[in-house]
Amino acid sequence: MPATIAAAALCPSPPLLCPQLTGRRPVLPELRAACAEVVGRLLGQDPDVVVVVGPGAATGTWDAGSRLDLSALAPGIAEGGRGTAIADGGRSGVPLAVGLGAMLLDQAGYRGPRHLQAVGRDEPAGACAKLGAELAGSGARTALLVMGDGSARRTLKAPGYLDPRAAGFDSGVERAIRAGDLAALLELDQALARDLMATGRPAWQVLAGAMPAPAPATEVLYCDDPFGVAYLVAYLRPREGEEGTR
Amino acid sequence: MSDPGQGGPQGVLRLGRQAFGPDRLLVMAIVNRTPDSFYQPGVTWDPTAAMERVHVVVGEGADIVDIGGVPARPGDEVEVSEEIRRIVPFVAAVRDAYPDLIISADTWRHEVAREACAAGADLINDTWGGWDTRLGEVAAEFGAGLVCSHAGGLPPRTRPFRVAYADVVDDVRRTTLALAGRAVAAGVEPTRILIDPAHDFGKNTWHSLEVTRRLAELAATGWPVLVSLSNKDFVGETLDAPLDERVAGTLATTAVSAWLGARVFRVHQVRETRHALSMVSAIRGDTPPALAVRGLA
């Protein structure tokens, strides 16, 4: 069955995307705006279902009602703290990246069907690609929201301090996204990604499996590392006439 | 403290040859033998400046000096031999100058702790949550004390990255109790063991605020609680204050922590902390005012 990915959006997954977690001052408004815009474009494709993919401890699906438990990140906050952030039917413990993806959909006002998919942080490339192909081959017109980050070791002040390999790793990812060369993402060195605290690696590889050749048209909306972690926001569309079956 | 794991009243804390009841609030002055610590980097890198700092803080009322040779933040590797070179001769010099001053060695490495204790240190201040499992045996060997801290399981000199806890205070309590139990098993004198939630270590600002808010739960374990708040990032983020504007926030946190049961305060500003703590002691009714003549003439 041909893939039926209507479009894909790529967003990073730092907790600071969540406005409740960052205090009174606005933090990275341009990053948040880019995420909102790319999710808006994704939903503009009028998909049958939105699949959120993000790295987690293990591969598995989460109930569509699952939401990020803000109390684990910010005990004591009045709004959405102490377990109240979990929607009906959800269970606690949804991985950060998946929960933030669900939050972006909520922020966009999306009420349609969603599928929350965690991909194990140690899942090898082949398994990630296979998962991507399965998600794309459901027969439904699917929008993919891929949550993942580049290296957290880009500067002296980065969470993981400076690793000189980080810049090359991240620019390779950026180049692949800009060129629509998703196959290159499948070649990423798993051990290097782990060393560099690049948590997005398995999610990107799911994306590569979901959108095999030909190369999609891509647009990068944000690419920066304001806190020493590589954040990339991008929109990917199958080229005209090449989208799979409707 | 017959069964500290189950909680109980605060008891006597012994450091060096001194014993302190639960009402005594102790100031531990930071003396960094580093060129690159986060606060006023390198200010006591020179040994003469470091000894001058000791004279000053003793004059300001410090009960303990905490001598460290490796910054908490990531940076250039400091080998064991270099850490020993940085702090051990200095510990010996301070011991010579002040025979009764309580000296703490700020290190996570047992090799360094051993040399420091041999040179006269009374306490091993391990900020990194017992990463080196042999610290307890060193403390036991020398009859020294040990600080058992919570660093969220992070390796030494690493920063928190998106850390989450089902209940951070419960995690702190369990971790520090386990470390205290391990120290007792290693032969450390129980009255010489402290616990430290280690604000900022393996924690974001929300976590450090929560730990402060619920510090009484840690005091309720019965183990003396040490807090290290001084000019830290959670103060800076809360107030949106750069490094040189965090003293008031530090002192506010100090007062709240003292009120909730902390007993030892690791600080840069000794005089200001002493004042804050004396105020708390007086408000609690533990110590009378230095002078009370207002309205009494």
Interface residues (C-beta under 8 A of the other chain):
Chain A: P14 P15 L21 G23 R25 D69 A72 L73 A74 P75 G76 I77 L96 A152 L156 A158 P159 G160 Y161 M197
Chain B: P74 G75 T158 R159 P160 F161 R162 V163 A164 Y165 A166 D167 V168 V169 N204 T205 W206 H207 L209 E210 R213 E237 D240
